[in-house]
Amino acid sequence: MSILIAFLSLVIERALGYPDWLFGAIGHPVTWFGRLISFLDRALNRATDSDARRRRRGVMALLVIVLVPAAIAFAVQLLLWQMFPVGLIITAILASTLMSQKSLADHVEAVADALDTGGLTLGRIAVSRIVGRDPEKLDKAGVSRAAIESLAENFSDGIVAPAFWTGVGGLAGGVAYKAANTADSMIGHRTPRHEAFGWAAARFDDWINLPASRLTGLLIVLAAFFVKGADPRNAWQAMRRDAKKHRSPNAGWPEAAMAGALGLALAGPRSYSGVVVEDAYMGEGGRREAESLDIRQALKLYQVADWLLIALFGMLSALLIYLTM
């Protein structure tokens, strides 16, 4: 039933998203995980400790961050399972909070709208809400590329991966993934404070995103067959050629596929908090300048790829139900 839970959660979140009133009332699972991670960071990550000790404590923290929420989610799912089929729907609604299909599209589209209506200044403000790089150093092409890269990477991390792990382990699997991914975003950085303590979170996040990142790249390649002006062949070639050149073992797959489909060069050197990160380019595209129209084309690819993901889980659910009848 885990595959069915993943399928239903994708459908529910695609239709409803996460309502603002609910966020205002109780927050969001990511904010709950964030409080736990911040508490453990303050309690266990001491600057006076050796790197070896901080690394060990980082492993301990990661176990708590992943296992405690997963255990609670597992207990909730077991309880709800006694109320089948209503419990199945409630479980799927809970799992839908782990996805971000609607909010991702809304935030990326807001960057294109800002560039078209307010120019570079508003574009920088809009893109700063979804990327960590220095917005003041981005021109219009840089803002456009940043939005497209964020769309591709977050499609993997924020949608495909939680759906995949929900399909593997039900609500507990999805919760465990989301908690680990949140830990990586908060403490998995190569900074003096977190390089040792966040080592386990960063490495674990790399590992659990391996299957989803490859699947995301394939979904984007397939989506290019259905979007006018996109190039599926170039998407496939760019993904095979460039994905492994990325500094991340996972981000390169969706980014390279998206770059090839759009005929752009994505990634490359970027600035974070004044530090330039040298990275390989994904795709070629003659190094042409990206623009807001490319963001909107990327959104079309994303929407089709997302429907393909939903269809995949739907077909798997139908097949498994048929086999168990």
C-alpha positions in Angstrom: 0.0 0.0 0.0 3.0 2.3 0.3 2.9 2.9 -3.5 -0.8 3.7 -3.3 -0.1 6.2 -0.4 2.6 7.9 -2.5 0.2 8.1 -5.5 -2.7 9.5 -3.5 -0.4 12.0 -1.7 0.9 13.4 -5.0 -2.7 13.8 -6.4 -3.9 15.5 -3.2 -0.9 17.9 -3.0 -1.0 18.7 -6.7 -4.7 19.7 -6.3 -4.6 21.5 -2.9 -1.0 22.3 -2.0 -0.4 23.2 1.7 -3.0 25.9 2.7 -1.6 29.2 4.1 -4.1 29.1 6.9 -2.9 25.7 8.0 0.7 26.9 7.9 -0.3 29.9 10.0 -2.1 27.7 12.5 0.3 24.8 13.0 3.4 25.4 10.8 4.7 22.7 8.5 6.5 19.4 9.0 9.7 21.1 7.7 9.4 23.7 10.4 8.9 21.0 13.1 12.0 19.1 11.9 13.8 22.5 11.9 13.1 23.1 15.6 14.4 19.6 16.5 17.5 20.1 14.3 18.2 23.6 15.8 17.9 22.2 19.3 20.3 19.3 18.7 22.7 21.7 16.9 22.8 24.0 20.0 23.0 21.1 22.5 25.6 18.9 20.8 27.7 21.0 18.4 30.3 22.6 20.6 33.1 24.7 19.1 35.4 23.6 21.9 35.1 19.9 20.9 37.5 18.2 18.4 36.3 17.6 14.9 36.2 13.8 15.6 33.9 14.3 18.6 31.7 16.8 16.7 31.4 14.3 13.8 30.4 11.5 16.2 27.8 13.8 17.8 26.6 14.7 14.3 25.9 11.0 13.6 24.0 10.8 16.9 22.0 13.9 16.0 21.1 12.5 12.6 19.9 9.3 14.1 17.5 11.2 16.4 16.4 13.5 13.5 15.5 10.6 11.3 14.4 7.9 13.6 12.2 9.8 16.1 9.9 11.4 13.4 9.9 8.2 11.4 8.8 6.1 14.5 6.0 8.6 15.2 4.9 8.4 11.6 5.0 4.6 11.6 2.8 4.5 14.8 0.3 6.9 13.2 0.1 4.9 10.1 -0.5 1.7 12.0 -3.2 3.4 14.0 -4.9 4.8 10.9 -4.7 1.4 9.2 -7.3 0.1 11.6 -9.8 2.5 9.9 -9.2 1.3 6.3 -10.2 2.7 3.8 -10.7 6.1 5.6 -7.4 5.7 7.3 -5.7 5.3 3.9 -7.0 8.7 2.8 -5.9 10.3 6.0 -2.5 8.8 5.7 -2.2 10.1 2.1 -3.3 13.6 3.3 -0.5 13.5 5.9 2.0 12.3 3.4 1.0 15.0 0.9 2.5 17.6 3.3 5.9 16.2 2.4 5.5 17.2 -1.3 5.8 20.7 -2.7 4.5 20.5 -6.3 2.3 23.5 -6.1 4.5 25.8 -4.0 7.5 25.0 -6.2 5.7 26.1 -9.4 4.3 29.2 -7.7 7.7 30.4 -6.4 9.5 29.8 -9.7 6.7 31.4 -11.7 6.9 34.4 -9.4 10.5 35.0 -10.6 9.5 35.1 -14.2 6.6 37.4 -13.4 8.9 39.7 -11.4 11.4 39.9 -14.2 8.7 40.7 -16.7 6.9 43.3 -14.6 9.6 44.8 -12.4 12.9 44.1 -14.1 16.1 43.0 -12.5 15.4 44.5 -9.0 12.2 42.6 -8.4 13.7 39.5 -10.1 16.5 39.5 -7.6 14.1 39.7 -4.7 11.9 36.9 -6.0 14.8 34.6 -6.7 16.4 35.2 -3.3 13.4 33.4 -1.8 14.3 30.1 -3.5 18.1 30.1 -3.9 21.0 30.6 -1.5 23.4 32.4 -3.9 24.1 36.1 -3.7 21.2 37.8 -5.6 23.0 41.2 -5.9 25.6 39.6 -8.2 23.1 38.2 -10.6 22.1 39.9 -13.9 18.8 39.0 -15.6 20.3 36.0 -17.2 21.7 34.9 -13.9 18.4 35.3 -12.2 16.7 33.2 -14.9 19.3 30.5 -14.7 19.1 30.4 -10.9 15.3 30.0 -11.0 15.6 27.2 -13.6 18.3 25.4 -11.6 16.2 25.6 -8.4 13.2 24.2 -10.3 15.1 21.2 -11.6 16.9 20.5 -8.3 13.8 21.0 -6.1 11.7 18.8 -8.4 14.0 16.0 -7.3 14.5 16.9 -3.6 11.0 18.3 -2.9 8.8 16.0 -5.0 10.3 12.9 -6.6 12.5 11.9 -3.6 9.7 12.2 -0.9 7.3 10.4 -3.2 9.9 7.7 -3.9 10.7 7.0 -0.2 7.0 7.2 0.7 6.5 4.5 -2.0 9.2 2.5 -0.4 8.3 2.9 3.3 4.9 4.5 3.5 4.4 7.6 5.7 7.4 6.7 7.8 9.7 6.4 4.8 8.6 9.8 3.5 8.9 11.5 6.9 12.4 10.0 7.4 13.5 11.3 4.0 12.1 14.8 4.6 13.7 15.0 8.1 17.1 14.0 6.7 16.8 16.4 3.8 15.9 19.2 6.1 19.0 18.3 8.3 21.2 18.6 5.2 19.8 22.0 4.3 20.4 23.3 7.8 23.6 21.7 9.0 25.1 19.9 6.0 27.4 22.8 5.0 31.1 23.1 4.7 31.4 25.9 7.3 33.6 26.0 10.4 30.6 25.3 12.5 29.0 22.5 10.5 31.7 20.8 8.4 32.3 18.1 11.1 28.9 18.1 12.9 27.0 18.1 9.6 29.1 15.6 7.8 26.7 12.7 8.4 23.7 14.7 7.4 25.3 15.8 4.1 26.6 12.3 3.2 23.3 10.6 4.1 21.4 13.1 2.1 23.6 12.4 -0.9 22.9 8.7 -0.6 19.1 8.9 -0.2 18.8 11.2 -3.2 20.6 8.9 -5.6 17.6 7.1 -7.0 15.3 10.1 -7.2 17.8 12.4 -8.9 18.3 9.8 -11.7 14.5 9.3 -12.0 14.0 13.1 -12.1 16.4 13.4 -15.0 14.6 10.7 -16.9 11.2 12.3 -16.3 12.5 15.7 -17.7 13.9 13.9 -20.7 10.5 12.2 -21.3 8.6 15.4 -20.7 10.7 17.1 -23.5 8.9 14.8 -26.0 5.6 16.5 -25.1 6.6 20.2 -24.8 6.8 22.2 -28.0 10.3 23.6 -28.5 12.0 21.3 -26.0 14.7 18.9 -27.2 14.5 15.4 -25.7 17.6 14.1 -27.5 19.8 17.0 -26.3 18.3 16.5 -22.8 19.4 12.9 -22.8 22.9 13.6 -24.2 23.5 16.5 -21.8 22.4 14.4 -18.8 24.7 11.5 -19.8 27.6 13.8 -20.6 27.4 16.4 -17.9 25.5 15.1 -14.8 28.6 13.5 -13.2 30.6 16.7 -13.6 28.5 18.5 -11.1 29.9 19.1 -7.6 26.8 17.4 -6.2 26.3 13.7 -6.9 22.6 14.3 -7.5 21.8 17.9 -8.6 23.6 17.4 -11.9 21.1 14.9 -13.2 17.9 17.1 -13.3 19.9 20.2 -14.0 21.7 18.7 -17.0 18.5 17.2 -18.4 16.7 20.6 -18.0 19.7 22.4 -19.6 19.7 20.1 -22.6 16.0 20.3 -23.1 16.0 24.1 -23.1 19.2 24.5 -25.1 20.9 26.4 -22.2 24.0 26.2 -20.2 23.2 25.9 -16.5 25.2 25.7 -13.2 28.8 26.9 -13.8 30.6 29.3 -11.3 28.2 30.8 -8.6 28.6 33.0 -5.6 27.4 32.1 -2.1 27.9 34.6 0.8 30.8 36.2 -1.2 32.5 32.8 -1.9 32.6 31.8 -5.6 31.9 28.1 -6.1 33.6 26.8 -9.3 31.3 24.2 -10.9 31.0 22.7 -14.4 28.4 23.8 -16.8 25.4 21.6 -17.4 24.5 21.6 -21.1 26.0 23.8 -23.8 23.4 26.0 -25.5 26.1 28.2 -27.0 26.2 29.9 -23.5 23.3 31.9 -24.7 21.7 34.3 -22.2 18.7 32.9 -20.3 15.5 34.9 -20.0 12.1 34.8 -18.3 10.7 32.9 -21.3 13.1 30.1 -20.5 11.8 30.0 -17.0 8.3 29.6 -18.3 9.4 26.9 -20.7 11.1 25.1 -17.8 7.9 25.3 -15.9 6.1 23.6 -18.8 8.6 20.8 -18.7 8.3 20.5 -14.9 4.5 20.3 -15.1 4.6 17.5 -17.7 7.3 15.7 -15.8 5.3 15.9 -12.6 2.2 14.4 -14.4 4.4 11.6 -15.7 5.6 11.0 -12.1 1.9 10.8 -10.9 1.1 8.5 -13.8 4.0 6.3 -12.9 2.9 5.8 -9.3 -0.7 5.4 -10.5 0.2 2.6 -12.9 2.4 0.9 -10.3 -0.4 1.1 -7.7 -2.9 -0.4 -10.2 -0.5 -3.2 -11.1 0.3 -4.1 -7.5 -3.4 -4.1 -6.6 -4.2 -6.3 -9.6 -1.4 -8.7 -8.6 -2.6 -9.0 -5.0 -6.3 -9.6 -6.0 
